[in-house]
Structure formats: structure tokens, C-alpha cells
Amino acid sequence: MDIQVSGRKMQVTEGLREHSLAKVEDALKVIESEPTSVDVVLRPQIYKNQKDQFTAEFTIRLKGYVVRVSATKEDMYAAIDEASRMATRQLRKFKTKMIDKHKRAAKQNGLEDIQAGSAMEQQVLTDEDEIAEDDLLVRTKYIPYTKLTEEEALVQTDLIGHDFFVFEDMQTGNVHVVYRRKNGGYGILKPDTEEA
């Protein structure tokens, strides 16, 4: 497994690297499948009139899925510890959802039980971090794609007051998503085929 630890605007000491690796390995213990790669990015956030903050971001790539968490604390070691706890929670949720998916597939195929999943289910469901109601898919909504330019999509997002807006790009014909960023402004999601 490839675990990369890097720093943005800071030098990563051997102590921080070792601590990050240990905490990533702790988080990964909750799943059986090995990730394809893990990136840990450490960066300071320096403010003029406030205490400096430190952010640790974990990006864990599993087959077909990406788990990303970010934690900010007044101490880099504390930020890494918190990111590890957050990653553990996310991976438990992921694992439980995968077990449920396998169980549904087994029922559709007429099977009573999946031997591989039953032991995992017991471990996950007895854990203190059970999945909350708000983490479940509770509604499906079908929407028409409107052909718009990016500028028109931004205006529409503002008008409806949602955090995101899905539209068909007027020029490419691809589906894009405009979203409101937490730190202000907007972002746009496009398929990677458009990057070239």
C-alpha cells in the first residue's frame, strides 16, 4: 500500500511522518480491503490576530471510492489524531454500507446469508459509531437537465438558494455541478474527460 505524507508550506519532520503513518494504519484497521493509496497532507494556517492552526487531511482511495477527511487544531499532532478518528468513522460507515449492499445482492440472488459479511456486520453494528439516520439515502429525486452556460448556472444556483445545481453544459453537452464553497464563492465539478 502506498502512503504518502507531504507538507504544504511546512517541512514534515520524521516525528510527524511516523505519527501520521501510525494513525493512518490505525484508521485502516476497520476495513479488510487494502486501499490503493493514501495521501496525508499537513499544512499550517497562520493568522495575524489569532492563534495559528494546523490542518491534517487524509485522502484514502479504495477501489472505486474516495474517503477524504480534514481536521484543524492548534497542534499538528492533535490535528492528525482527529483526522484519524474521522477517517475511522467514515471507513466504518463505508464498510457497513458495503455489507448492506452485499446482503441486498444476496437476497436478490436467493441466498440467505453471506458468510464473509456476517462476521463483519457483527463487528460494525456493535461499534459505538453506528450509522445515524442522516447518513442514509432517504429520497430519490429525478430532475431534468437544463442546457445552460456556466454563468447562467451560477445565476440559477443563486436564485434557487441551494448549495448545488446540476445542469447540462451548453458547449460540451456534459453534466456539470455548480456548488457553493464553505469558504465563499463557487466551485464546479466536470468530468475528467474535459480536462484535456
N, C-alpha and C positions, 0 to 999 in steps of 0.2 A: 504494500500500500504506500502511496506517495503522499507524505505530509510535508507541506511547505510552510515555513514560518518566516514572515517578512515584516519589515518595519517601514512605515511611511513617515518621513521627516524625523526619524529617530534610528539609532543603532540598536539592533537586537542583541542583547548580551547573551552569553551562554546560559546564564541562570534563567532568563526569560524564555529562551528557546526550550530548555529542558522542562520547565514548568508547563509551557504550552503543550508540548508533546505528551506529557503525562496526563494533562487534563483532557486532551482530545481522546486519548486512549481510554480514559475513564468513561467519557460520554459514549464511545463506540461499543462499550461492553453490553449495552442493552439490545443490540441487534446482532443477528448471526451472520448476515451477509457483509462482506467486506466492501467498503466504499472504493470507488475507482480513484478518487483523490480527495485530499483535504487541504484547504488553504486557510492559514491563520494570518490575519493582518493586524498588526499592532500600530496604533498611532496616537500621539498626544493631541490634545485640543487646548491650545493656550489662549487665555483670555486676559485682557488688560486689567479689569477691575474685579475679577473673580478668581477663585482657585482653579488651577489647571486641572483638566480632566484627562483621563486616558481611556481609549476605546480599544476593545478586542473584538474582532469579527471572525467568526468561523463560517466557512463555506464547505459543506460536505456534499460531495457528488456521489449519489448512489445510481444504480442502473435506471436511467430514465427519470430520475428525480434529483432535485437540489434542495438541501436544507441549509438555510442561511440565518444566523443569529448575530446580534451585535449587542454588546454591553458596555456602558460607560460608567467609570468610577473615578474616585480621586487617587487611586493607586492602581498601577498596571496589573499587579498580581491579583488584586481583587476583581478587576475587570475580566481577567482571564478566567477566574473561578466562576464568576457569574455567567459568562458566555458558555462555559462548560455545563453549568446547571441548566441553562436554557436549551442547549443542544440536546442534552439528555431527555428533557421533557418532549421536545419536538420529535426525537427519534422514537420515543415510546409511543407517541401518537401515530407516527408513521407505521410502526410495527403493528399496532393494533388495527389500523385501517387495512393493512395488507392481509392480516389474519382474517378479518371480516370479509375481504374480497375473495380469499381462497375458500372460505366457508360457503359464501353465496354461490361460487362456481361449483363447489362440490354438490350443493343441493340441486343445482340445475342439472348436474350430470347423474343425479340419483344416488350419490354417495352419502352415507350417514355422517361420517367423521373424517377429518384429515388428521392422520396420526402426527404428522410433523407440526401441525398448527396447534394441537390441543395442549401440549406442554407449554408452548409459548403464551397461549391465551391465559392460562392459569397464572403465569408469572406476571403478565402485563396487568390483568384485571385486579390482582390483589395488591398492586402497587398503589402508593398514595396519590400518584398523579394520573387518576383516571380521566378519560376524555370528558370535558364539560359539554353541556348541551350546545353552546355556541360554537363548538368546533365541528359540529355535524352538518352535513349538507341537508338543509331542510326545505329548500324550494328550488324549482327549476323554472326559469322564465325564458320564453322564446321571443327574440326581438328581430325586427327587420334591420338589415344593414342599410344605412343611408350613404349614398355616394357623396362625399364631401372633400374639400381641401383640408389641410391641417389647420389652417387659420379658422375655417368655418367650424371645424370640430372643437377647437378651443372655445369659440364663442358659445357653441351648443352646450359644452360641459359647464360653462359658467351659468348659462341660462337655466339648466335643469337643477343645478346645485348639487350634483352628485360628485363623488370622489373620482369617478372614472367615466369614460364614454367610449363605446365601441362603434367603429364606423368603417366603411369601405373607402379606401383611398381613391380619390378621383383619378389620379395619374396611373397608379400601378394596378388597381383592382384588388389589392390585398387587404386583408382585415388588419386594422391598427387599433391600438387602445391608447387614448389620452388619459393620464391620471394626474391627480393633484398631489404634489410632493409635500411631505411633512414640514420641510424647511422652507416652504414657499415656492411658488412657480409651478410649472407643469412639466411632466415627462411624457414620452411617447414610446410605446412598445411596437416594434416592427419585426417581421420575420427576418432571420439572418440571411436569407437569400437576397435581400435588398442591399446588404452591406457592400457588396462589390459595386 
